[in-house]
Amino acid sequence: MINAHYEALDWLVFGAYALLIALTAWWFNRKTANTSAEYFLGGNAMPT
């Protein structure tokens, strides 16, 4: 069995990574669809 002993720097790196993932998810989800039709039709927009 592995005996894991985490130092403060380990927790800081883990927290920074989790924050980076959360901010990335927020950045790509900041424009939300207003209705379900807009969601399923993609806002009638084609990717360019």
PyMOL Python script that loads the backbone (N, CA, C, O; Angstrom):
from pymol import cmd

cmd.read_pdbstr("""\
ATOM      1  N   MET A   1       0.848  -1.173   0.000  1.00  0.00           N
ATOM      2  CA  MET A   1       0.000   0.000   0.000  1.00  0.00           C
ATOM      3  C   MET A   1       0.897   1.242   0.000  1.00  0.00           C
ATOM      4  O   MET A   1       1.951   1.269   0.636  1.00  0.00           O
ATOM      5  N   ILE A   2       0.455   2.251  -0.720  1.00  0.00           N
ATOM      6  CA  ILE A   2       1.204   3.499  -0.805  1.00  0.00           C
ATOM      7  C   ILE A   2       0.802   4.398   0.357  1.00  0.00           C
ATOM      8  O   ILE A   2      -0.385   4.603   0.611  1.00  0.00           O
ATOM      9  N   ASN A   3       1.786   4.927   1.053  1.00  0.00           N
ATOM     10  CA  ASN A   3       1.528   5.836   2.160  1.00  0.00           C
ATOM     11  C   ASN A   3       1.696   7.262   1.648  1.00  0.00           C
ATOM     12  O   ASN A   3       2.818   7.742   1.485  1.00  0.00           O
ATOM     13  N   ALA A   4       0.586   7.928   1.398  1.00  0.00           N
ATOM     14  CA  ALA A   4       0.614   9.284   0.837  1.00  0.00           C
ATOM     15  C   ALA A   4       0.659  10.308   1.962  1.00  0.00           C
ATOM     16  O   ALA A   4      -0.186  10.310   2.857  1.00  0.00           O
ATOM     17  N   HIS A   5       1.658  11.174   1.900  1.00  0.00           N
ATOM     18  CA  HIS A   5       1.795  12.258   2.871  1.00  0.00           C
ATOM     19  C   HIS A   5       1.935  13.553   2.079  1.00  0.00           C
ATOM     20  O   HIS A   5       2.967  13.793   1.453  1.00  0.00           O
ATOM     21  N   TYR A   6       0.899  14.386   2.106  1.00  0.00           N
ATOM     22  CA  TYR A   6       0.877  15.589   1.299  1.00  0.00           C
ATOM     23  C   TYR A   6       1.331  16.801   2.104  1.00  0.00           C
ATOM     24  O   TYR A   6       0.921  17.003   3.247  1.00  0.00           O
ATOM     25  N   GLU A   7       2.178  17.590   1.484  1.00  0.00           N
ATOM     26  CA  GLU A   7       2.659  18.829   2.088  1.00  0.00           C
ATOM     27  C   GLU A   7       1.784  19.982   1.606  1.00  0.00           C
ATOM     28  O   GLU A   7       0.922  19.796   0.747  1.00  0.00           O
ATOM     29  N   ALA A   8       2.004  21.158   2.155  1.00  0.00           N
ATOM     30  CA  ALA A   8       1.209  22.334   1.784  1.00  0.00           C
ATOM     31  C   ALA A   8       1.357  22.661   0.305  1.00  0.00           C
ATOM     32  O   ALA A   8       0.383  23.051  -0.340  1.00  0.00           O
ATOM     33  N   LEU A   9       2.555  22.510  -0.242  1.00  0.00           N
ATOM     34  CA  LEU A   9       2.768  22.795  -1.663  1.00  0.00           C
ATOM     35  C   LEU A   9       1.957  21.846  -2.538  1.00  0.00           C
ATOM     36  O   LEU A   9       1.427  22.264  -3.568  1.00  0.00           O
ATOM     37  N   ASP A  10       1.851  20.593  -2.152  1.00  0.00           N
ATOM     38  CA  ASP A  10       1.047  19.629  -2.903  1.00  0.00           C
ATOM     39  C   ASP A  10      -0.415  20.066  -2.959  1.00  0.00           C
ATOM     40  O   ASP A  10      -1.044  20.017  -4.016  1.00  0.00           O
ATOM     41  N   TRP A  11      -0.954  20.494  -1.810  1.00  0.00           N
ATOM     42  CA  TRP A  11      -2.344  20.946  -1.757  1.00  0.00           C
ATOM     43  C   TRP A  11      -2.527  22.221  -2.558  1.00  0.00           C
ATOM     44  O   TRP A  11      -3.571  22.417  -3.180  1.00  0.00           O
ATOM     45  N   LEU A  12      -1.521  23.098  -2.551  1.00  0.00           N
ATOM     46  CA  LEU A  12      -1.592  24.338  -3.322  1.00  0.00           C
ATOM     47  C   LEU A  12      -1.642  24.036  -4.820  1.00  0.00           C
ATOM     48  O   LEU A  12      -2.432  24.637  -5.547  1.00  0.00           O
ATOM     49  N   VAL A  13      -0.817  23.121  -5.274  1.00  0.00           N
ATOM     50  CA  VAL A  13      -0.819  22.737  -6.691  1.00  0.00           C
ATOM     51  C   VAL A  13      -2.150  22.095  -7.059  1.00  0.00           C
ATOM     52  O   VAL A  13      -2.714  22.403  -8.109  1.00  0.00           O
ATOM     53  N   PHE A  14      -2.655  21.214  -6.214  1.00  0.00           N
ATOM     54  CA  PHE A  14      -3.936  20.569  -6.467  1.00  0.00           C
ATOM     55  C   PHE A  14      -5.068  21.596  -6.532  1.00  0.00           C
ATOM     56  O   PHE A  14      -5.919  21.529  -7.419  1.00  0.00           O
ATOM     57  N   GLY A  15      -5.076  22.548  -5.588  1.00  0.00           N
ATOM     58  CA  GLY A  15      -6.105  23.589  -5.584  1.00  0.00           C
ATOM     59  C   GLY A  15      -6.021  24.491  -6.798  1.00  0.00           C
ATOM     60  O   GLY A  15      -7.047  24.869  -7.363  1.00  0.00           O
ATOM     61  N   ALA A  16      -4.792  24.846  -7.213  1.00  0.00           N
ATOM     62  CA  ALA A  16      -4.616  25.688  -8.401  1.00  0.00           C
ATOM     63  C   ALA A  16      -5.110  24.957  -9.642  1.00  0.00           C
ATOM     64  O   ALA A  16      -5.733  25.567 -10.510  1.00  0.00           O
ATOM     65  N   TYR A  17      -4.841  23.667  -9.737  1.00  0.00           N
ATOM     66  CA  TYR A  17      -5.302  22.880 -10.873  1.00  0.00           C
ATOM     67  C   TYR A  17      -6.829  22.804 -10.899  1.00  0.00           C
ATOM     68  O   TYR A  17      -7.444  22.969 -11.952  1.00  0.00           O
ATOM     69  N   ALA A  18      -7.433  22.557  -9.748  1.00  0.00           N
ATOM     70  CA  ALA A  18      -8.895  22.492  -9.673  1.00  0.00           C
ATOM     71  C   ALA A  18      -9.515  23.833 -10.050  1.00  0.00           C
ATOM     72  O   ALA A  18     -10.533  23.876 -10.741  1.00  0.00           O
ATOM     73  N   LEU A  19      -8.907  24.926  -9.600  1.00  0.00           N
ATOM     74  CA  LEU A  19      -9.392  26.256  -9.956  1.00  0.00           C
ATOM     75  C   LEU A  19      -9.265  26.505 -11.454  1.00  0.00           C
ATOM     76  O   LEU A  19     -10.162  27.083 -12.068  1.00  0.00           O
ATOM     77  N   LEU A  20      -8.160  26.075 -12.039  1.00  0.00           N
ATOM     78  CA  LEU A  20      -7.969  26.223 -13.481  1.00  0.00           C
ATOM     79  C   LEU A  20      -9.037  25.461 -14.258  1.00  0.00           C
ATOM     80  O   LEU A  20      -9.575  25.977 -15.238  1.00  0.00           O
ATOM     81  N   ILE A  21      -9.347  24.249 -13.834  1.00  0.00           N
ATOM     82  CA  ILE A  21     -10.387  23.453 -14.501  1.00  0.00           C
ATOM     83  C   ILE A  21     -11.748  24.131 -14.359  1.00  0.00           C
ATOM     84  O   ILE A  21     -12.511  24.189 -15.323  1.00  0.00           O
ATOM     85  N   ALA A  22     -12.058  24.642 -13.172  1.00  0.00           N
ATOM     86  CA  ALA A  22     -13.349  25.306 -12.942  1.00  0.00           C
ATOM     87  C   ALA A  22     -13.462  26.574 -13.778  1.00  0.00           C
ATOM     88  O   ALA A  22     -14.514  26.833 -14.362  1.00  0.00           O
ATOM     89  N   LEU A  23     -12.393  27.368 -13.843  1.00  0.00           N
ATOM     90  CA  LEU A  23     -12.426  28.597 -14.647  1.00  0.00           C
ATOM     91  C   LEU A  23     -12.532  28.294 -16.134  1.00  0.00           C
ATOM     92  O   LEU A  23     -13.197  29.024 -16.869  1.00  0.00           O
ATOM     93  N   THR A  24     -11.889  27.235 -16.580  1.00  0.00           N
ATOM     94  CA  THR A  24     -11.999  26.838 -17.988  1.00  0.00           C
ATOM     95  C   THR A  24     -13.428  26.422 -18.317  1.00  0.00           C
ATOM     96  O   THR A  24     -13.954  26.796 -19.365  1.00  0.00           O
ATOM     97  N   ALA A  25     -14.059  25.655 -17.436  1.00  0.00           N
ATOM     98  CA  ALA A  25     -15.452  25.245 -17.648  1.00  0.00           C
ATOM     99  C   ALA A  25     -16.366  26.459 -17.672  1.00  0.00           C
ATOM    100  O   ALA A  25     -17.264  26.543 -18.509  1.00  0.00           O
ATOM    101  N   TRP A  26     -16.145  27.403 -16.758  1.00  0.00           N
ATOM    102  CA  TRP A  26     -16.958  28.616 -16.735  1.00  0.00           C
ATOM    103  C   TRP A  26     -16.769  29.411 -18.020  1.00  0.00           C
ATOM    104  O   TRP A  26     -17.741  29.918 -18.579  1.00  0.00           O
ATOM    105  N   TRP A  27     -15.530  29.527 -18.497  1.00  0.00           N
ATOM    106  CA  TRP A  27     -15.234  30.319 -19.699  1.00  0.00           C
ATOM    107  C   TRP A  27     -15.976  29.761 -20.915  1.00  0.00           C
ATOM    108  O   TRP A  27     -16.527  30.530 -21.704  1.00  0.00           O
ATOM    109  N   PHE A  28     -15.998  28.445 -21.075  1.00  0.00           N
ATOM    110  CA  PHE A  28     -16.651  27.855 -22.236  1.00  0.00           C
ATOM    111  C   PHE A  28     -18.161  27.748 -22.078  1.00  0.00           C
ATOM    112  O   PHE A  28     -18.858  27.518 -23.066  1.00  0.00           O
ATOM    113  N   ASN A  29     -18.691  27.907 -20.863  1.00  0.00           N
ATOM    114  CA  ASN A  29     -20.132  27.830 -20.641  1.00  0.00           C
ATOM    115  C   ASN A  29     -20.764  29.185 -20.360  1.00  0.00           C
ATOM    116  O   ASN A  29     -21.938  29.237 -19.996  1.00  0.00           O
ATOM    117  N   ARG A  30     -20.043  30.265 -20.512  1.00  0.00           N
ATOM    118  CA  ARG A  30     -20.590  31.564 -20.110  1.00  0.00           C
ATOM    119  C   ARG A  30     -21.720  32.033 -21.023  1.00  0.00           C
ATOM    120  O   ARG A  30     -22.576  32.799 -20.580  1.00  0.00           O
ATOM    121  N   LYS A  31     -21.749  31.600 -22.280  1.00  0.00           N
ATOM    122  CA  LYS A  31     -22.877  31.933 -23.151  1.00  0.00           C
ATOM    123  C   LYS A  31     -23.840  30.749 -23.134  1.00  0.00           C
ATOM    124  O   LYS A  31     -23.572  29.703 -23.726  1.00  0.00           O
ATOM    125  N   THR A  32     -24.942  30.931 -22.459  1.00  0.00           N
ATOM    126  CA  THR A  32     -25.910  29.844 -22.348  1.00  0.00           C
ATOM    127  C   THR A  32     -27.096  30.098 -23.262  1.00  0.00           C
ATOM    128  O   THR A  32     -27.379  31.233 -23.645  1.00  0.00           O
ATOM    129  N   ALA A  33     -27.767  29.036 -23.595  1.00  0.00           N
ATOM    130  CA  ALA A  33     -28.973  29.143 -24.409  1.00  0.00           C
ATOM    131  C   ALA A  33     -30.127  29.621 -23.536  1.00  0.00           C
ATOM    132  O   ALA A  33     -30.255  29.221 -22.379  1.00  0.00           O
ATOM    133  N   ASN A  34     -30.961  30.479 -24.105  1.00  0.00           N
ATOM    134  CA  ASN A  34     -32.091  31.026 -23.357  1.00  0.00           C
ATOM    135  C   ASN A  34     -33.287  30.078 -23.326  1.00  0.00           C
ATOM    136  O   ASN A  34     -34.041  30.057 -22.354  1.00  0.00           O
ATOM    137  N   THR A  35     -33.458  29.303 -24.377  1.00  0.00           N
ATOM    138  CA  THR A  35     -34.588  28.373 -24.447  1.00  0.00           C
ATOM    139  C   THR A  35     -34.070  26.991 -24.846  1.00  0.00           C
ATOM    140  O   THR A  35     -32.938  26.849 -25.310  1.00  0.00           O
ATOM    141  N   SER A  36     -34.912  25.982 -24.659  1.00  0.00           N
ATOM    142  CA  SER A  36     -34.495  24.642 -25.055  1.00  0.00           C
ATOM    143  C   SER A  36     -34.367  24.532 -26.577  1.00  0.00           C
ATOM    144  O   SER A  36     -33.506  23.804 -27.071  1.00  0.00           O
ATOM    145  N   ALA A  37     -35.210  25.243 -27.317  1.00  0.00           N
ATOM    146  CA  ALA A  37     -35.105  25.218 -28.783  1.00  0.00           C
ATOM    147  C   ALA A  37     -33.763  25.815 -29.229  1.00  0.00           C
ATOM    148  O   ALA A  37     -33.106  25.286 -30.125  1.00  0.00           O
ATOM    149  N   GLU A  38     -33.375  26.905 -28.599  1.00  0.00           N
ATOM    150  CA  GLU A  38     -32.090  27.518 -28.936  1.00  0.00           C
ATOM    151  C   GLU A  38     -30.934  26.581 -28.591  1.00  0.00           C
ATOM    152  O   GLU A  38     -29.936  26.521 -29.310  1.00  0.00           O
ATOM    153  N   TYR A  39     -31.077  25.857 -27.495  1.00  0.00           N
ATOM    154  CA  TYR A  39     -30.046  24.902 -27.090  1.00  0.00           C
ATOM    155  C   TYR A  39     -29.895  23.799 -28.129  1.00  0.00           C
ATOM    156  O   TYR A  39     -28.785  23.518 -28.579  1.00  0.00           O
ATOM    157  N   PHE A  40     -31.013  23.170 -28.516  1.00  0.00           N
ATOM    158  CA  PHE A  40     -30.947  22.042 -29.423  1.00  0.00           C
ATOM    159  C   PHE A  40     -30.637  22.460 -30.857  1.00  0.00           C
ATOM    160  O   PHE A  40     -30.090  21.657 -31.613  1.00  0.00           O
ATOM    161  N   LEU A  41     -30.962  23.674 -31.253  1.00  0.00           N
ATOM    162  CA  LEU A  41     -30.649  24.155 -32.585  1.00  0.00           C
ATOM    163  C   LEU A  41     -29.310  24.874 -32.634  1.00  0.00           C
ATOM    164  O   LEU A  41     -28.883  25.305 -33.705  1.00  0.00           O
ATOM    165  N   GLY A  42     -28.658  25.007 -31.522  1.00  0.00           N
ATOM    166  CA  GLY A  42     -27.356  25.666 -31.497  1.00  0.00           C
ATOM    167  C   GLY A  42     -27.447  27.148 -31.821  1.00  0.00           C
ATOM    168  O   GLY A  42     -26.494  27.733 -32.334  1.00  0.00           O
ATOM    169  N   GLY A  43     -28.580  27.752 -31.527  1.00  0.00           N
ATOM    170  CA  GLY A  43     -28.744  29.178 -31.820  1.00  0.00           C
ATOM    171  C   GLY A  43     -28.761  29.456 -33.319  1.00  0.00           C
ATOM    172  O   GLY A  43     -28.473  30.577 -33.739  1.00  0.00           O
ATOM    173  N   ASN A  44     -29.094  28.454 -34.133  1.00  0.00           N
ATOM    174  CA  ASN A  44     -29.103  28.569 -35.583  1.00  0.00           C
ATOM    175  C   ASN A  44     -27.784  29.081 -36.129  1.00  0.00           C
ATOM    176  O   ASN A  44     -27.765  29.848 -37.092  1.00  0.00           O
ATOM    177  N   ALA A  45     -26.692  28.668 -35.528  1.00  0.00           N
ATOM    178  CA  ALA A  45     -25.365  29.110 -35.947  1.00  0.00           C
ATOM    179  C   ALA A  45     -24.539  27.923 -36.408  1.00  0.00           C
ATOM    180  O   ALA A  45     -24.576  26.852 -35.803  1.00  0.00           O
ATOM    181  N   MET A  46     -23.801  28.123 -37.475  1.00  0.00           N
ATOM    182  CA  MET A  46     -22.881  27.099 -37.976  1.00  0.00           C
ATOM    183  C   MET A  46     -21.475  27.440 -37.493  1.00  0.00           C
ATOM    184  O   MET A  46     -21.076  28.605 -37.520  1.00  0.00           O
ATOM    185  N   PRO A  47     -20.721  26.435 -37.052  1.00  0.00           N
ATOM    186  CA  PRO A  47     -19.351  26.719 -36.643  1.00  0.00           C
ATOM    187  C   PRO A  47     -18.511  27.158 -37.839  1.00  0.00           C
ATOM    188  O   PRO A  47     -18.663  26.635 -38.943  1.00  0.00           O
ATOM    189  N   THR A  48     -17.646  28.100 -37.612  1.00  0.00           N
ATOM    190  CA  THR A  48     -16.803  28.589 -38.725  1.00  0.00           C
ATOM    191  C   THR A  48     -15.355  28.318 -38.447  1.00  0.00           C
ATOM    192  O   THR A  48     -14.497  28.655 -39.262  1.00  0.00           O
TER     193      THR A  48
END
""", "prot")
cmd.dss("prot")
cmd.show_as("cartoon", "prot")
cmd.util.cbc("prot")
cmd.orient("prot")
